[in-house]
Amino acid sequence: MDSAVSPLDEVHEKIAKAARIARRELDEITLIAVSKTHPAERIEPLLGQGHRVFGENRVQEAQQKWPALREAFPDAQLHLIGQLQSNKADDAVELFDAIHSLDRPSLLKALAKAMDKAGKQVPCFVQVNIGDEDQKGGCPIAELPAFLGAIRETDIPLGGLMCIPPADIEPAPFFAFLDKLARDNGINGLSMGMSSDYETAIMQGATHIRVGTALFGARG
Ligand SMILES: *Cc1c(COP(=O)(O)O)cnc(C)c1O
């Protein structure tokens, strides 16, 4: 066996350190290994090491890669972390165990319908446009309370809030803001933090961190 410390071990160590500093329990923090663009051969070693929670950002790519991987590892869990078109709601509900990109009423409607049809309730995180950026997806902050109200009228389990902070700015204030929005709205889950900032996100209360590059290397 290779005795070198694996990227997964390294990330686990950093998670543990951040959790210790923040006085948080490790079992409150789920590491989502973001395997988008990487082929099954790159994903299998992580599954072999016992990791089970993965993230993909495209429905079609996940449909191609994951059925075979899941046959070999039936307890693997798949989270959709990318934008979702309403016309792919049925496919997403069939394939994924959680969806992190619920951000608009039309998608809510499509997902509620898809889940009813499938008889499967998939926890959804509401993506919030935390930096109020025109080009970014996510529910506008001003519309969040009403949108959460609309979700609570459906059977869709609310997983939490999710954000992608603006690039090239210190992310901590945005993570803290998402945490405040969650508290104000009685929500526990916080999907925030990527390879460059997951330790900061953990210190600000993240329950789900989405880490790709630090585990798999750069995407081609
Ligand atoms: C790609 C992606 C990630 C992972 O990014 P890394 O910087 O590679 O860790 C996390 N969240 C979302 C929404 C992504 O699209």
The ligand as an ORCA input file, in Angstrom:
! r2SCAN-3c Opt
* xyz 0 1
  C     -16.975     23.124     -9.111
  C     -17.749     23.528     -7.918
  C     -17.233     23.340     -6.626
  C     -15.845     22.794     -6.357
  O     -14.877     23.747     -6.657
  P     -13.331     23.539     -6.293
  O     -12.788     24.897     -6.282
  O     -12.758     22.678     -7.358
  O     -13.276     22.883     -4.960
  C     -18.039     23.697     -5.566
  N     -19.265     24.216     -5.742
  C     -19.796     24.405     -6.958
  C     -21.160     24.984     -7.087
  C     -19.051     24.083     -8.088
  O     -19.583     24.292     -9.298
*
